Amino acid sequence: MAGANKIDFAKIEGSMYYTEEFTKGDIYYGNKVIFNNIPMRYNAYNDEVEINRTTGEDAEALLKNSSTSCGFNNERLIYSQYNSKKGDLRHGYIVQLFSGKKYRLYEKRSKVFKEGQKPKTSFHIPGPNKFVDKYEFFVTNGREAPRYLFTSKKGLTTFFGEDNMNILKPFIKKNEIETNKREDLIRLITYADTMEDYVK
């Protein structure tokens, strides 16, 4: 972001973190734990995992590597490539929400800097600069990089295909699934993953 080095982060409303406290977790290389009980937290603005191995020392950023992942707060944070909403290939940390036989569902949690609104006149108070939460979902069939999942009816039909979507509609209606909500989307992907009459 242009001019980021001139910003006083202490005066920005909100936080770069979803959870500011360090939580003990494990660092994996592949599926093998290489460090355990390491205090860590996710910097959602800089897209970094910060670790604090020594009390009193400054936190350091974990080296980003596609073979390395972190487990803390009962979640698995993976550094991976993914296809963004615009379709370009990016790299960053994503949270694994579900992993099944057919599908894997991920969530990208970010903090976006939003500049405060400038006062229209000298009588108006300027709006504060702030960090805004941003959530995005990504899905893969295991044969490609996770891609942005449009959670609208049209977006889901594009991903699953019209025939499969027709099979899923009764489940969505019966269970009052709101596909833009994390827990409901997990339920939908889980159901789609286990369907025996699913169209290949």
N, C-alpha and C positions, 0 to 999 in steps of 0.2 A: 504494500500500500504506500502510495507516494506520501512523503512527509511523516511517516510513522515514527521516525526517530525524534520528532519534535513534539510528539504527543505526551502529555503528562497522564500516564495511565492511572495514577492515584485519583484523578479528577473525573474519570469515566464511570458512569453509572453501570452497575453490574460487575460481572467478573469474567475473566478469561477461562474460568473453570466451571464445570457443573458441580464438582465437589472440590473445595479448596484444600480440605484436609488430606494429608498423605495416608494411604491405606496400604497395609502390608499385603503383598501379592507375590506371585511367581513369574519368573521370566523363562520362556520356553525357546528352545532352538529345535524347530520341527515339533515333535510331540514330547521331547525330553526336557525336563526341568533342569536348567543350568544354574539358576539362582532362586532361592526361596525366601519368603518372609522379608522381601525388600520393600521399604516404604516407597510408594509411588502414587502419582496422580496424573490425570490427562489434561494437558493444556489444549483446550479446544480451539483457541484462537490461533496458536502457532502450529497446531497439529503435531504435538510432541508429547511423549511420555516422559515425565520428569521423575527422577529417582533421587532418593536422599539416603545414601548408604551410611553416612556418618552424622550423628546428631550434632547440630550446630553448624554444619557445613552447608554451603549453598547447594541447591539442587542442580543436577546435571541432566541433560537430555539424553535419553537412550538412543544409541545408534540405530537409525532406521534401516531395517533389513527385512526382506520378504520372508526369510526363514525364521524370523524372531517374532514372538507374540507375547502378550502379557495377560495374566489372569488375576483380576482383583475385583472386588465388589460383586462377586459371583458372576462375572462376565469375562468373555475372552475378547481382547482387543488385538486385532490383526493388522499388520502393515501389508497392504495389498494394492495391486493395480485395479482400477475399476473404470467403467465408462460413465462419464458424467451425464447430466441432464441434456447437455448440448451434443453429446455423442463422442467427445474427445476422451482419450485415454489419460487417466491421472493416477497418481500414487498417493496413498494416505492411510490413516488409521480408520478402520471400520469395526463395528461390534458385531460379532456373530450372534444372531438371534435364534436361528434354527439351522440344523444340518440333517438332511434326510437322504433317502436313496435317490430321489429325483432332483430335489432342489436344496439350495442353501440361501438363506435370507440374512441380509446384513443391514445395519443402520449406520449412517454417517452422522455424527453429532459435531456440529461446528458452532463457533461463536463469531458472529460477524460484527465488525465495527460500523456503527451508524453515527454519522456526524449530526450533531444537534441542529435543530432548526434555527436559522438566524431570525432575529426579531424583525417584524415588518416595519415597525416604527420605534422611536426611542422610548415609547411608553410600554412596549411589549418586553417580556422577559425571554431571553434566549433559551431554547430547549437544550437539555444536557446531551453531551456525547454519551453514547452507551453501547454496550455489547448486547447483541440480539441473538437469541437462540435460533438455531437452524437444524432441522432434522430431515434427512433424506433416506429413502430405502433403496436397497440394491438387491438383485436376485440373480442367481446363476443356476444353470442345469448341470454344472460341473465340467462342462466342455468348453467354457469360455469365461472370460473375466466377468465379475459381477457387473451388471448394468443397471442404470437408473430405472426404477420401477414407478411408472405413472400409476397412481392408485385409483384413478377414475375408472368408470366402467369401460370406457373406450381404451384406456391404457392397459387394463387387465386383459381385455379381449385381444389386444395386439400381442401381449406376451403369451398368454395361454393358447390362443387360437379360438375361433368362434365355436367350434364343436365342443371343445373342452369347457369353454365358458358357459355353454348351455347346461353342461353337467353340474357346474359349480353354483349356478344361480339358485337352485332350491336350497342348498346349504346356506348360502348368503342370506336368503330371505328368512328361512326358518330360524337361524341363529342371530338375526338382526346384526349382521356383520357390518361394521363401519370401517371400510378398507383404508382410511387415512389414519386409523388409530393402531398403535404398535401391537397391542395384545390381540386385537381382532385380526390383524394381518397375519400374525403368527399362526393363529387358529386356521385361517384360510389356506395358507401355504402348507401347513401340517396335514390338513385334510386332503389337499390336492396331491400331496406326496404319497398318501396311502391308498388312493383310489385304485381299485383293481380294473374298473371298466374305463380307465383313462385312455383317451385317444392318443396314440403315439405320433 
